[in-house]
């Protein structure tokens, strides 16, 4: 039987000691273990809740054999959101939908990112379909954030960019780079 790595439900959240050794070896940045960092996979509400749901899934069913069903269960079932745009990559459509439903992509992308890094954290392997969805989600978040930078009235008036946007973009870039290292 495979060995899974779960966080202590009474503990402080993700920790190196409760993560698969492959996860710890590759993902060395502290933000991967910071449950209070909004820009980490498990630090935002959607990401933290997804990691707990994912651990419950593993405890009940074992391997994550069909990650997309898990994603749909969380996004549609638990969060009541539509999953029809999971693979959407067209910038114009993304920006248009984001303008009408501000939290849609943030929520589904946070769930995808947390599930992807969560699978690696728990079992030290990554499903190919999750890798693909995470690449899309990370790129989509970069598009939305860059659009917000380019169109943020307050930042434009003050002649600078909100540092939170810059921090988020750098985290997204780091996660994209690290995603390529996960097997």
Helices and strands as residue ranges (DSSP letters): G 16-18, H 21-26, G 30-33, H 45-61, H 67-72, I 73-78, H 91-100, H 104-123, H 128-151, H 153-158, H 163-179
